[in-house]
């Protein structure tokens, strides 16, 4: 008995002292798509239109990476934070058409159908794990707490407006009302209230640069917590709002969105080169990105295979 207890004790201690670990639930025993088509897109074209979601839960997506499908099935996961995702799941693009026989589909129905599709066609197995990861804290850059020239406080509650818009869209979808066709983006007009958008340098050159500078543009209205989340792709790490500032702000920032992932340039930068996101955040917004670490839930990919042929 003593030997057995000694053998079991380390296992018990390891289980008790390990960081919190949560096994993702199996796909719910709910609705599934009626017919699914997943085909490799070999055109090389990027998607030219947003996903089409039918009121019954049917879905059509063109030229989309598998990582985006997984993110839709396991919110709030985002592809850049997934662990164990193979390169092909980020780079290969697929056309997806899935039909449903439901009269109407709720948000939970859509998630259940996507998870069932991924488990069936990609043999996807996942779990959620809490890990400590590199991050950036978004903080005030100046001791006097003064903000930069390109960020202005607003008398608007953007969090409330965004929540109301989501609730309205979900209620209409649950009621079977088809979503309106989104208008073609007009980058010469200001962004809609309480939204953020990024306009690439090539598009800005085509429409005329309103800032008189080269580079990409992040503009719109949001809380600083939402802004921190929006900086995530360009900073290369999770960004956490630590400014202590509440309320909403109008933001307009010129920067080089690819500087963080591009190999370092040799020699001095060109005089008209756009600043990195780190320089732009500090000089234009009066904020700063400080390296830190943060615990967060991440989606771990235990097993995945390329989609089976139709």
N, C-alpha and C positions, 0 to 999 in steps of 0.2 A: 504493500500500500504506500509506503514512503516513497518508493521509486516512481510510482505513478503520479503522486502528488507533485514531486519535484519536476517531472516532465511536463505536467499540465500548467504549473504555476507561471513559467515564462510566457506561455501563450496567453494566459489570462491577463498578465501585466501588459503585454504588448497591445492587447485589444483595448484595455482600459486607458492606456496612455497615448494611443494613436490619435491623430487629428480627426475631427469629425468627418465621417465618410457616409455618404447617402447613396444607396443603390436606386437608380432611376426605376420607376415602375415599368412593368411590361406594358406594351401597347394595350390600351383599355379594350375591354370586350364591347366595343361599340360599332358604329357604322364603318363600312369600308367602301372604297370606290368600286363602281360596277365594272368598268373597263379602264385599263391603264396602258398607255403607250409611252415608252421612254426610248428615245433614239438619239444616238450620237450626232451632234450637229457638226458637220465638216465644212461649213461655209466660211468659217473664220470671222463671221460678223458678230458684233456685240448686239445685245437685245435693243430693238428700236421702239419697243412699247412695253408698258408695265404689265405684270401678270394679270390675267383675266380670271376673276373669281365669280362663278355663277352663284345665284341664291341657293341652289340645291347642294352646293359644296363642290361642284365640278371646277376643274382648274386647267388653265392653259398657260404654259411658260415656254418661252423661246430662248435658246442659247443661254442656258443658265447652268452654273456649276452645281455639282452635287452638294457642295458645302452650303449653298444657299437653301437648298431643299431641306437639309438637316436643320438649319437655323430656323426655318419656318415651322418645323415639326417640334422643336424643343426650345421655345422662347423661354427666357430672353437670351439664349446662347447666340453668339456671333461667330462667324467663321474664323476670324483672326485669333480668337481665344481658345478654339477647340484643340484638344490634345490628342495626338495619335492619328490625325487626319492625313491620309496619304496625299502626295503631291497631285496625283491625277484628279482627286476629288475637288481640288481648287482650280485646276487649269483646264481640264476637259469640260466641254459644254454640251448640254443635252436639251432636246425639245421634249417637253412633257405635256401630254394630254390625258386627263383623268375625268371620267364621267361619273355621275352619281344619280341614284334613283330616289333620293330623299326629296320630300316636298320643299323643305327649307333646312339649312344646316347652320347650327350655332358655331361659335368659335371653338368650343370643345369638340364638336363633331369634326370640324376641319382638321384639328390637330390629331385626333384619333385616326382619321383616314390617312393622313400623311404618314404617321408612324407605322401604320399597318402596311402601307405601300413600301416604305423603305425597308421594313423587316422582311417583306416578301421578295422584293426585287433586288435589293442590295445586301440582304442578309445582315442588316445593321444591328449591332448590339452596342449599347452605350451604358454608361453610368455617370452620375454627377459626383464630383469629388471636390472638397475644399482644399485649396492650395495657396501657399504664399507665393506671390509673383511680383516681378519688378513693376513699378508703377511710377506715375508722376503726380505730385500734388500741385494743383492750380492755386497759387497764392498771390497776394498783392506784392508788387515789385518795389513799391516806394514806402518808406517809413511813414510819410505823411498820409498814406492811404489814398492818394490822388490817382484817379484812373487816367488812361491814355487818351489821345485825341480822337480815336476812332471807336469809342464805346460811350454810349449815352444812356442814362437811366430813362425808363419809360413809366408812364402811369397806367400800366396794363398788367393784368395777371395772366401771363402766358401759360403757366401750368394749368390754370382753370380753363382757359380757352382750348388748349390741346385736349384736355380730358373731356370737355363737352363735345368737341368734334369727333373724338373716338367713340363716345357713347352714342352719338347720333348715327354714325356710320354703322356701328354694330347693330343698333336697333333696326335700321333700315334693312340690313343684310338678313337679320333673323326674321324679319317680316316678309322676306321674299322680294324686296324691292331691288331691282338691278342697280348696281352702282353707276353713277354718271360717268360718261367717257371723259377722262381727264383732258383738258385742253393742251394743245401743243405749247411747250414752254416758251415764254417770251422773255429772253434774258435782257432785253432793253428796258423792261418794266421792273419796278421794285418787287421783291418777293412777297408772297401773301403774308398777312399779319401773323406773328408768332410762329414763323417757320425759319429754318436756316437752310441755305443752299450753298453749294460750292460750284463755281464756274471755272472751267479749265482755261488755261492761257490761250489755247487755240481758238476757243469760242469767243473769248474776249477780243482777240485780234480781229475776228470776223465782224464783230458788232461795233468796234471802236472802244478803246479803253477809257472808261469814265474816270479812272483815277490818275491817268497820266503816268502809269507805271506798267512795267511788264510783270507777268506772273499770274498765278491763280488767285481767285477771290472767294473768300468766305464772307457771306453777308446775310443779314436777317435779324430777327428778334427772338430772344430766348432768355431763360434764366441762366445763371452761370453754371448751374449743375448740368443743364442741357448742353451748354457750350462745351463743358468739360467732356461730355460723352461724344460730342461731335469732333473733338480734336483727336480722339482715340486712333483713327486710321492713319493720320498723318504724323502723330507723335511716335507711333510704334508700340505704345504701351497703354494700359488702362490709365485714364486721367481722373483724379478725384478732386472735386471742388472743395478747397480748404480756405476760400477767401473770407468766409463768414458774412458775405454780402447776400441779402435777400432781394427780392424784386426781379424785374425783367429789364433787359437792356437791348438797345439797337447796336449791332456790331457790324463792322466793315473792315476786313483784314486782308491785305495783300501779302501773298507768300508763295513759296515754291513747295507744292504739296508732295513732290517726289524726293526732296532733298534728303529726308531721313533714310530712304532705302536705296538711294543712288550711291555708287562708289565715290569716295572722297575725290574731289577734283585736285589736280596738281597745279600749283601756281595760284596767283591772285584771281579772285572772281572777277567777272566782267563788271564794268561800272554800272550797267543797267540790270544786273542780275537781281532777281527777286530774293528777298531774305528767307532764311529758313523759318520754320514754324516757331522755333524757340526765340529767334530774334524778333519776329513779327509780334508774337504775343506780348513780349516785354516792351518794345518800342511803340507799338500802335495801340495796345490795349492797357498798358500799365500793369500787366499781370506777369506771372513767371511760372515756368514749369520746373519744379524741383524734384530730382530723383528720390524715390521712396520705395517702399514695399507694402503690399496690401494682401490680406486674405480675401479670397473670393471663390464662389462656386464655379467650376469649369466643367464643360461637357467632355468626357473622355470617350474616345472611340475605341471600343474593345475589338470589334471585328466589322469589316466592310468589304464588299466585293463590287466590282463593276456591275452595272445593271445587266440583268439577263436580257438576251435578245427578245424582241417581240415575236 
